[in-house]
């Protein structure tokens, strides 16, 4: 892949390029659209080739995910993360936002609190509030030397006081780009386990 190639995405229906003024008002088209996690790199040639082959077949009826799909997915998790998954654990959804909305509905009840760490992706708040749940914020702390950090003391107070059943973790964090360390994740898991909070990760 050529990461130095500049590809003009204007007039392609791109949310980040063609619809920036809809989101941020007149004149926003002059801004660099770094407000959404959407890369401007071309898909790998292998992906393009596979799509071309499928398109050339010409028939686009109903389809299912076959064994090759699941084998590739399970192999990826095993080889990259030393994680053994079972095929029946895998559930595909149309995107992150619909998937998170389903989990909020499945794992909480109306009126329950759901914790997010701000600043956060705007759709997190919509997922929580539109499903009748209470948005609970645990803002990240920030310092010139350390950058953004999880405020574990505040988080534990929030868990103790509000007793939320669910927390949404974003890793790498959007919009800060912060990648949480293994130690931070282990500390977070310990606190969640202590207060019986289910943690889901984007």
C-alpha positions in Angstrom: 0.0 0.0 0.0 1.1 3.5 -0.8 0.5 5.7 2.2 1.9 8.7 0.4 -0.7 8.7 -2.3 -3.2 11.5 -2.0 -6.6 10.5 -3.1 -9.2 13.2 -3.8 -12.5 12.0 -2.1 -14.5 15.1 -2.9 -17.9 14.4 -4.6 -17.8 10.7 -3.6 -20.5 11.0 -0.9 -17.8 11.0 1.8 -19.2 12.1 5.1 -16.0 13.7 6.3 -15.3 15.6 3.1 -18.6 16.3 1.3 -20.9 16.8 4.3 -18.6 18.7 6.7 -20.7 21.9 6.3 -23.9 20.0 7.2 -22.2 19.0 10.5 -20.3 22.3 11.3 -22.0 25.0 9.3 -21.2 27.2 6.3 -17.6 27.8 5.6 -16.5 24.5 7.4 -15.5 23.1 4.0 -12.3 25.0 4.4 -11.4 23.0 7.5 -9.3 19.8 7.5 -11.9 17.1 8.3 -10.2 15.4 11.2 -13.5 15.1 13.2 -14.3 11.5 12.2 -12.3 8.3 12.2 -12.2 7.7 8.5 -8.9 7.2 6.7 -8.1 8.5 3.3 -6.0 5.5 2.2 -7.0 3.2 -0.6 -8.1 -0.3 0.4 -5.4 -3.0 0.1 -5.2 -4.4 -3.5 -6.2 -7.8 -2.2 -9.5 -6.4 -0.9 -10.1 -4.6 -4.2 -9.4 -7.7 -6.2 -11.8 -9.8 -4.0 -14.6 -7.2 -4.5 -14.0 -7.0 -8.2 -14.2 -10.8 -8.5 -17.5 -10.8 -6.6 -18.9 -7.9 -8.7 -18.0 -9.7 -11.9 -20.1 -12.6 -10.9 -23.1 -10.3 -11.4 -25.7 -11.8 -9.1 -26.1 -10.3 -5.6 -28.7 -12.4 -3.9 -29.0 -13.3 -0.2 -25.8 -14.7 1.2 -24.5 -16.2 4.5 -21.1 -16.1 6.1 -19.5 -19.5 5.4 -16.9 -21.6 7.1 -14.0 -19.8 5.3 -15.2 -16.5 6.8 -15.3 -17.8 10.4 -12.1 -19.8 10.0 -10.3 -16.6 8.9 -11.7 -14.6 11.7 -10.9 -17.2 14.4 -7.4 -17.6 13.0 -6.8 -13.9 13.1 -7.7 -13.6 16.8 -5.7 -16.7 17.6 -2.5 -15.7 15.7 -2.6 -11.9 16.6 -3.9 -12.0 20.1 -3.5 -15.6 21.3 -7.2 -15.6 21.9 -9.3 -18.8 21.3 -12.8 -17.9 20.2 -15.7 -20.2 19.3 -17.7 -19.7 16.2 -21.0 -19.4 18.0 -19.6 -16.5 20.0 -19.4 -14.4 16.8 -22.3 -12.1 16.0 -22.1 -9.7 13.1 -23.8 -6.3 13.2 -24.1 -3.5 10.6 -21.7 -1.2 12.5 -20.2 -0.1 15.8 -23.1 2.2 16.7 -25.9 -0.3 16.1 -23.9 -3.0 17.9 -23.4 -0.8 20.9 -27.0 0.1 20.9 -28.0 -3.5 21.0 -25.6 -4.2 23.9 -27.0 -1.3 25.9 -30.5 -2.7 25.4 -29.5 -6.2 26.3 -27.3 -5.5 29.3 -29.2 -2.7 31.0 -32.7 -1.5 31.9 -34.4 1.8 31.3 -33.1 4.3 33.8 -29.8 2.5 34.4 -26.6 4.4 34.2 -23.9 3.8 31.5 -20.4 5.2 32.0 -18.4 6.8 29.3 -15.1 8.7 29.5 -15.1 12.1 28.0 -14.2 13.6 25.7 -16.1 10.9 23.7 -17.5 10.0 20.3 -20.8 11.9 20.2 -22.8 8.8 19.2 -22.1 7.2 22.6 -24.3 9.8 24.3 -27.1 9.3 21.8 -26.9 5.5 22.1 -27.4 5.8 25.9 -30.0 8.6 26.2 -32.1 7.5 23.2 -32.5 4.1 24.8 -33.7 5.7 28.1 -30.5 5.1 30.0 -28.6 7.7 32.1 -25.4 9.1 30.7 -22.7 8.9 33.4 -19.4 10.7 32.6 -16.0 9.9 33.9 -13.9 12.6 32.2 -10.3 11.8 31.4 -7.7 13.9 33.3 -5.1 15.7 31.2 -1.6 16.9 31.9 1.2 18.3 29.7 3.6 15.5 30.8 1.2 12.5 30.9 -1.4 13.4 28.3 -4.8 11.9 28.8 -5.3 9.5 31.7 -8.2 7.6 33.2 -9.3 9.0 36.5 -9.6 5.7 38.4 -10.4 7.4 41.8 -13.3 9.3 40.2 -14.4 6.2 38.3 -14.5 4.1 41.5 -16.6 6.9 43.3 -18.9 6.9 40.3 -19.3 3.1 40.4 -19.9 3.2 44.2 -22.4 6.0 44.1 -24.4 5.3 40.9 -24.0 1.5 40.7 -24.1 1.4 36.9 -24.3 -2.0 35.3 -22.4 -1.0 32.2 -19.4 1.0 31.0 -18.3 1.7 27.4 -14.5 1.7 26.8 -13.0 3.2 23.7 -9.5 1.9 22.9 -7.7 3.5 21.2 -9.7 6.4 22.7 -11.7 8.5 20.3 -11.0 11.5 19.9 -7.8 11.7 21.8 -6.0 8.8 20.1 -4.8 7.5 23.5 -4.0 3.8 23.5 -4.5 2.3 27.0 -1.6 0.3 28.4 -2.0 -3.3 29.7 -1.6 -2.0 33.3 -4.4 0.6 32.8 -6.7 -2.0 31.3 -6.0 -4.5 34.1 -6.7 -1.8 36.7 -9.9 -0.9 34.9 -11.0 -4.6 34.8 -10.3 -5.0 38.5 -12.5 -2.0 39.4 -15.3 -3.2 37.0 -15.1 -6.7 38.6 -15.2 -5.2 42.1 -18.4 -3.3 41.4 -20.0 -5.9 39.0 -19.9 -3.5 36.0 -19.9 -5.1 32.5 -17.3 -3.5 30.3 -17.8 -3.4 26.5 -15.1 -2.1 24.2 -15.2 -0.2 21.0 
